[in-house]
Amino acid sequence: MIVVVTPNPAVDVTYRVDEQRIGTTQRVRSVDRLPGGKGLNVARVLASEGVATHSVLPLGGPSGTWVADAVAALGLTATAVPVPGETRTTVTVVDDHAHPTMFGEPGPTVPPVAWLPVDEAVRALLPTAEALVVSGSLPVGSAAEVVTPWIADAVAAGVLVVADCSGPALLAAADAGATVCKPNREELAEATGCADERDGALALLDRGAGIVVVSRGADGIAAHTRTEVVEVAAVPDVTGNPTGAGDAATAGLVLALTRDTADPDLATALRTAAAFGAAAVLRPVAGEIDREAAHRFLTDPEPTRSTA
Ligand SMILES: O=P(O)(O)OC[C@H]1O[C@](O)(CO)[C@@H](O)[C@H]1O
């Protein structure tokens, strides 16, 4: 079972319009409303691959109740931890021409004491966990160190941790010894202040991260250890909705790493991440992949480079 913490869950709304135009009245062609936040998208992709997951969700207010009900309706196992305030809504506007536009609300104000039951929920699940995934933003105003107990407890219990965090929470995840930190290129540069990817990755490794996986969009994905950089190219010529592609890539990475824990093959893990990320672009909403395409992309020979 894989434990997935979504620190700032959301009612994820996707509006499809003919063409995104700033400063005009836009008629919405179709609406999708799904439980989201990056971690829930990871859990949904893992579940679609038949992997047992257990989500930990700090939820508040009527929209929190909606998320809990929608998660249950999707057949996902979850522990909903009540927090003050109202679970946020995110709105993504997509058309057939431009990149999606995402509006993300900040999320509720969660005081430090309200995080303690979340810590307890994570701790209770660790004895039966193969991996812990911490994915997505924290509610605005929550301290970065909120992630520390989840990761430190999992590491102490010998559980593989994949942290897809940004900003100070990415540094806190590395400090807590996350097995894998998975920022994208921009998040890595922003959190570490290093313009060079290798320097940024080494900064996280120095702080305590085991491996740093950097997603590079159309330029593929790379894994940095102290001694090598393994690089895999992106799947070429895939068009569609890239919202949630990074979350699907995280799911692919976790899937590959938990299948091969004794001796993780980084190239295979990166190829799985790239294939899942590309397969998510083919689906209209985040949290889904085109499974047939994902498995086809996986068997396509992709160039892998490894440098010492
Ligand atoms: O959890 P966050 O990091 O705030 O990101 C949330 C948003 O990003 C997406 O997960 C896409 O990656 C959306 O589904 C939306 O929920």
The ligand as an SDF file (V2000), in Angstrom:
LIG
                    3D

 16 16  0  0  0  0  0  0  0  0999 V2000
   -1.4830   20.7840   -5.0120 O   0  0  0  0  0  0  0  0  0  0  0  0
   -0.8850   21.9410   -5.7400 P   0  0  0  0  0  0  0  0  0  0  0  0
    0.5970   21.8970   -5.8190 O   0  0  0  0  0  0  0  0  0  0  0  0
   -1.3560   23.2780   -5.2340 O   0  0  0  0  0  0  0  0  0  0  0  0
   -1.3960   21.8840   -7.2170 O   0  0  0  0  0  0  0  0  0  0  0  0
   -2.7570   21.7640   -7.4800 C   0  0  0  0  0  0  0  0  0  0  0  0
   -3.1330   21.8420   -8.8840 C   0  0  0  0  0  0  0  0  0  0  0  0
   -2.1730   21.2560   -9.7460 O   0  0  0  0  0  0  0  0  0  0  0  0
   -2.7360   20.1070  -10.3560 C   0  0  0  0  0  0  0  0  0  0  0  0
   -2.5270   19.0250   -9.5330 O   0  0  0  0  0  0  0  0  0  0  0  0
   -2.0600   19.7600  -11.6190 C   0  0  0  0  0  0  0  0  0  0  0  0
   -0.7750   19.3120  -11.3060 O   0  0  0  0  0  0  0  0  0  0  0  0
   -4.2140   20.4020  -10.4420 C   0  0  0  0  0  0  0  0  0  0  0  0
   -4.9700   19.2590  -10.5470 O   0  0  0  0  0  0  0  0  0  0  0  0
   -4.4730   21.2770   -9.2220 C   0  0  0  0  0  0  0  0  0  0  0  0
   -5.1110   20.5790   -8.1990 O   0  0  0  0  0  0  0  0  0  0  0  0
  1  2  2  0
  2  3  1  0
  2  4  1  0
  2  5  1  0
  5  6  1  0
  6  7  1  0
  7  8  1  0
  7 15  1  0
  8  9  1  0
  9 10  1  0
  9 11  1  0
  9 13  1  0
 11 12  1  0
 13 14  1  0
 13 15  1  0
 15 16  1  0
M  END
$$$$
